[in-house]
Amino acid sequence: MFPPRWFIPLDVLFQLFTAVVALGIGLHALRGYLWIKERILYALFLAFMLLSAGLFVNGLTLAYAMSAGLNLGRKVALPVEVGYWAYYLLGILALSILAYAYLHRLRERNLALAAGGAAAATSSIVTYGPALELALSALLFIILAAQLAHLQVRRTRTAVLVALGFFLLLASHVLALVSQIGDLVYVASRVVQLGGFLTLLLALYHPRRRG
């Protein structure tokens, strides 16, 4: 999913700032893990380190391409391709780690989840972007469902904030998936994504302040 041309400078700032927030989430999760030895926190640490790395690489390669005057149309320059693939592949790996950790926690507690044409010059970002966004959305849906099931057992402010954070991340990827509707939809996806990361950072930071 490629940003509208006019939004690219702001998109770089959004991604780099979100990467810093993701880094903060990972570091707070590691501190929490060293404090209480809860495995879900270590999974959060690994996942958000990967998410932070993907956002940094994507933001920096996009900034480089913009400053170097490289092509930022639908057939984009190689650095931008590398950045987007890093963002998606690291994101899928990170959310797979989280999905496994959350489902493993549910299994340990014996909880059951409720069942309920492109032109030849088009870049691989445009070709594979929707499928990768769909994969990220599916993983986030699994994580959110597991967290909501966890709330049935342990409803705390932190658990609610975590659920809200993952819901916002899921919403951001759904918005990115349909961003062809208009430029503002893509912008909204970035804003909602940042809101999700900030909510998760608050969820991890709040208990540390109280403790």
C-alpha positions in Angstrom: 0.0 0.0 0.0 1.7 3.1 -1.2 1.1 6.6 0.3 -0.3 9.4 -1.8 2.6 11.6 -3.1 1.6 14.7 -1.1 1.6 12.7 2.1 5.0 11.1 1.7 7.0 13.5 3.9 4.4 13.2 6.7 4.3 9.5 6.2 8.0 9.3 6.8 7.6 11.2 10.1 4.6 9.0 11.1 6.5 5.8 10.5 9.7 6.9 12.3 7.7 8.2 15.3 5.7 5.1 15.4 8.9 3.1 15.2 10.2 4.9 18.3 6.9 4.2 20.1 7.1 0.5 19.1 10.7 0.4 20.4 9.4 1.9 23.7 6.7 -0.8 23.9 9.3 -3.5 23.3 11.7 -2.2 26.0 8.9 -1.8 28.5 7.7 -5.3 27.8 11.3 -6.6 28.4 11.5 -4.7 31.7 8.1 -6.2 32.7 9.4 -9.7 31.7 12.5 -9.3 33.8 10.3 -8.2 36.6 7.6 -10.8 36.7 8.9 -13.5 34.2 5.6 -13.6 32.3 6.2 -15.2 28.8 3.6 -13.1 27.0 5.8 -10.0 27.8 8.8 -11.6 26.2 6.7 -12.3 23.1 5.7 -8.7 23.1 9.3 -7.6 23.4 10.4 -9.7 20.4 7.4 -8.7 18.3 7.6 -5.0 18.9 11.4 -5.0 18.3 10.6 -6.5 14.9 7.8 -4.1 14.2 10.0 -1.2 15.2 12.8 -2.4 12.8 10.3 -2.8 10.0 8.9 0.7 10.5 12.4 2.2 10.8 13.6 0.5 7.6 10.5 1.5 5.7 10.6 5.1 6.9 14.3 5.6 6.2 14.3 4.0 2.7 11.2 6.2 1.8 13.1 9.3 3.2 16.2 8.4 1.2 14.2 7.9 -2.0 12.4 11.2 -1.5 15.6 13.1 -0.8 17.4 11.5 -3.7 14.6 12.4 -6.1 14.0 8.7 -7.0 10.8 7.6 -8.7 7.9 7.4 -6.2 5.2 6.4 -8.7 3.6 3.0 -9.0 6.9 1.6 -10.4 9.1 2.6 -7.5 12.8 2.6 -6.8 14.6 -0.4 -5.3 15.2 1.2 -1.9 11.4 1.7 -1.5 10.7 -1.9 -2.5 13.2 -3.1 0.1 11.7 -0.9 2.8 8.1 -2.1 2.1 9.1 -5.8 2.0 11.0 -5.3 5.3 7.9 -3.7 6.8 5.5 -6.4 5.7 7.7 -9.5 6.3 9.0 -8.3 9.7 5.4 -7.4 10.6 4.1 -10.8 9.6 6.9 -12.5 11.6 6.2 -10.2 14.6 2.4 -10.8 14.6 2.9 -14.5 14.1 5.0 -14.6 17.3 2.3 -12.7 19.2 -0.5 -14.9 17.8 1.3 -18.0 18.9 2.0 -16.6 22.3 -1.6 -15.4 22.9 -3.1 -18.7 21.6 -0.6 -20.7 23.8 -1.8 -18.7 26.8 -5.4 -19.5 26.0 -4.6 -23.2 25.7 -2.8 -23.2 29.0 -5.9 -21.7 30.7 -8.2 -24.1 28.9 -10.1 -21.3 27.2 -11.9 -21.8 23.9 -12.1 -19.1 21.2 -15.6 -18.3 20.0 -16.0 -19.5 16.4 -18.3 -17.5 15.2 -6.0 -5.5 -13.7 -2.7 -4.0 -12.9 -0.5 -2.6 -15.7 2.8 -4.3 -16.6 4.7 -1.4 -15.0 3.0 -1.8 -11.7 5.4 -2.5 -8.9 5.3 -5.5 -6.5 4.2 -3.1 -3.7 0.9 -2.6 -5.6 0.7 -6.3 -6.6 1.4 -7.9 -3.3 0.5 -5.1 -0.9 -3.2 -6.1 -0.4 -2.4 -9.7 0.2 0.3 -8.8 2.8 -2.1 -6.3 4.5 -4.7 -9.1 4.6 -2.2 -11.5 6.2 -1.4 -8.8 8.9 -5.1 -8.2 9.4 -5.8 -11.9 9.9 -3.0 -12.3 12.4 -4.2 -9.2 14.3 -7.7 -10.6 14.3 -6.4 -13.8 16.0 -4.4 -11.8 18.6 -7.4 -9.6 19.3 -9.8 -12.6 19.6 -7.4 -14.2 22.0 -7.0 -11.0 24.1 -10.8 -10.6 24.2 -11.1 -14.2 25.4 -8.5 -13.4 28.1 -10.7 -10.5 29.2 -13.4 -13.0 30.2 -11.0 -14.4 32.8 -9.0 -11.3 33.8 -10.6 -7.9 33.2 -8.2 -5.2 34.2 -7.5 -1.8 32.9 -4.2 -3.0 31.4 -5.9 -5.9 29.6 -8.6 -3.6 28.2 -6.0 -1.2 27.0 -4.1 -4.0 25.3 -7.3 -5.2 23.6 -8.0 -1.6 22.5 -4.5 -1.2 21.1 -4.7 -4.4 19.0 -8.2 -3.3 17.8 -6.8 0.0 16.6 -3.9 -1.8 14.9 -6.3 -4.1 13.2 -8.5 -1.2 12.1 -5.4 0.6 10.7 -4.5 -2.4 8.5 -8.2 -2.7 7.3 -8.1 0.9 6.4 -4.8 0.4 4.5 -6.4 -2.5 2.7 -9.1 -0.3 1.3 -6.9 2.9 0.9 -7.6 2.9 -2.9 -10.9 4.5 -2.0 -9.1 7.8 -1.4 -5.9 9.4 0.0 -7.6 10.4 3.3 -8.2 6.7 4.0 -4.5 6.0 3.8 -3.8 9.0 6.1 -6.4 7.7 8.5 -4.7 4.3 8.6 -1.5 5.9 9.7 -3.2 8.0 12.4 -5.1 5.0 13.7 -1.9 2.8 13.7 -0.1 5.4 15.7 -3.0 5.5 18.2 -2.8 1.7 18.5 0.9 1.8 19.3 0.5 4.6 21.8 -2.4 2.7 23.5 -0.2 -0.4 23.9 2.7 1.7 25.2 0.3 3.2 27.8 -0.9 -0.3 28.7 2.7 -1.4 29.5 3.8 1.9 31.1 0.8 2.3 33.4 1.5 -0.7 35.7 5.2 0.3 36.0 4.2 3.7 37.3 1.9 2.1 39.8 4.4 -0.6 40.8 
